[in-house]
Amino acid sequence: VMSLSPLKDASYNDVMTQKKDKGIIFGTDNGLIGELRMDPSSLKPGWLQQNVRGLGAVTSIVAHDLTKNGVDDIIVGRDDGEIQVYGVEDSGAQGMQPQLLLSKSVNECVQDLKVGTVSTTSFDEVLVASYSGRISSFTTEPSTDAGMQAFEAAPSRVLEIALDDAPALPTGSSTEASDSASAGTEKDTKEKKKSSGLKSFFGFKKKEKGEKEEKEKYVGGLLLDRPEVIGDADEAMRSDPKESESKSATLRAEIAALREKVKAEKNNFERLSKENVPVSTRSKIKSSLQLDPESGLHKLTLESEMPMDLVALEGTPGLVLTLLDSGSSVPSISPASAPPKKADGMSEIQVPKPGLLATLRMQGTNSRLQVQLMVGEGTYGTLNAFVVTRVAPKVVHLVENEICPLSLHRTVPVDTAANPSKTPYCEIRMAGTFTQSMMHAWVRQCFHDVPSKVPEEDASGMVRYKFESSYTHTTVSCDYSKGDAIFRSANLSTLATLKEVISREATQSKMKIDIKTPIIDEKAVLHVLELLHPKLMTLLKLKESIKYIEAVNELAATPEDKALLSPDLLEVLENGDELKAKHKDNEKHIEFIEQVLEQLFVDRFKFKGINVKHRIAEVKELVDKYSWEGLVSLFAAA
């Protein structure tokens, strides 16, 4: 949860007297917004708005009645610069979902937003503070004469409430009272207009006729005259020439000292300039690396206070750069070093892979960049971003982002996760002289969402975590206490990565650890293949459809020819542009899922003590000529 805000649908007394429940709205780092309903004894979930468009994290959320319908609207600010206004007809109704009224992008991270009256007293404004320090205002005041006339013709809800709550007038005096009230209203309005505006805001008041202006007069910071009566002693002290000369001499001495200090600093700067090049970092870089649960990709976001000129990305092997911001940058991707030649007897998986090296030249005056990365299971290291801003002299900012070995996983609640009795799983048990905090630190080395502090134990004395992979949708449970740890998952590659990382950390700590013989369920391997099968079929179907787009367009030149096409070819013809857009990174996704299958094939037999790295090429051949039966038989063969 990144931001919270209370709704104004109920007061504190209403909640405590159980007349109403109060609403609290929240925003999360994965872009969700939702509502909680609070009464004196419990907190219940309300509506939840999904992040269908894959927008950024919610940085600020505010409840305010912008539409003046008596119900709070929801104003949301996100880290990708998107500002949204949602309307809710009845925040306490069951099944009520907010409706998006309007949205606007400021093209930089929204740091905070507030709602209130600023320029005019009749219209609310949304004030937005963005990352570069810019403060923007969005007003509800109509921008056209027709809109203003419609606003004036609309009934005022506030005025109706005020008239309903007004006391009844005495009999026979309604006309006089209304006349005096209207006269008083006009007089008050004129007075408010006189006292409104920027002059009244800064404390300036228009001087009436005959009114003598009384001000304290200053020259150079010294008081020259006062309107009130002062004593003879004060007057003598102010008019004493010796006192004035003494103050002037003191000021001249301070100014001379400051000049000497500035001169000394200049000499020091000139001496250093002969040895080094003076630079000034006049901008800061904000960076975030977040996992998108829907696509299974990592989003790297870089934002600068100044326009960016160049961004260079350098990372460990296993990182693949995919979809880029359309039109914001020109990418140039190359391997970090020439891949070594395959030696005799070396399998494909044993050949060291080059790391990521990409250069992106920014277009226009963009100060924000977002790219997507595919991170393989077991890939860990650092993703470095070198950012050059458009300032003189040129300064390079280095931004580092750590990548965990199991960074594709996110935490899920233990009690709502899949039941191990229904889902097949494999198990690894570890024992040793390690403490609970040491095992917690080792688990934290593998996953991103693990806090540094050890959580509380359950009734059995175990600390329990459960994670779900955003790519394969398999889960892994981690249960550990002092001297004992159990890891369960259907994905053998996940268990192999946990075993490797914990063994390495224990060896570096000189800690003895005993890894028991793993319990392997053959159905678990088939379960993972069933999860990957539809994903692979979709990618291969897209690859096949691209081949026929041009030919189908030529065949369907007339309606008669179009009627002869099969349903599959008709779908290709109708969705040609969409298929081309999806195919942009399709080959990279096929290679990525091929690497997942290769690693699963190696780990599946590694736990049996069989080395199958020399057969890794069979997986690639099977993906090129894919069949479900061949995939199952390959993983079942010894």
Secondary structure, 3 states (H helix, E strand, C coil): CCEEEECCCCCHHHHHCCCCCEEEEEECCCCCEEEEEECCCCEEEEEEECCCCCCCCEEEEEEECCCCCCCCEEEEEECCCEEEEEECCCCCCCCCCCEEEEEEECCCCEEEEEEECCCCCCCCEEEEEECCCCEEEEECCCCCHHHHHHHHHCCCHHHHHHHHHCCCCCCCCHHHHHHHHHHHHHHHHHHHHHHCCHHHHCCCCCCCCCCCCCCCEEECCEEEECCCCCCHHHHHHHHCHHHHHHHHHHHHHHHHHHHHHHHHHHHHHHHHHCCCCCCCCCCCEEEEEEEECCCCEEEEEEEECCCEEEEEEEECCCEEEEEECCCCEEEEEEECCCCCCCCCCCCHHHCCCCCEEEEEEECCCCCEEEEEEEECCCCCEEEEEEEEECCCCCCEEEEEEEECCCCCEEECCCCCCCCCCCCCCEEEEEEECCCHHHHHHHHHCCCCCCCCCCCCCCCCCCEEEEEEECCCCCEEEEEEECCEEEEEECCHHHHHHHHHHHHHHHHHCCCCEEECCCECCHHHHHHHHHHHHHHHHHHHHHHHHHCCHHHHHHHCCCHHHHHCCCHHHHHHHHCHHHHHHHHHHHHHHHHHHHHHHHHHHHHHHHCCCCCCHHHHHHHHHHHHCCCHHHHHHHHHCC
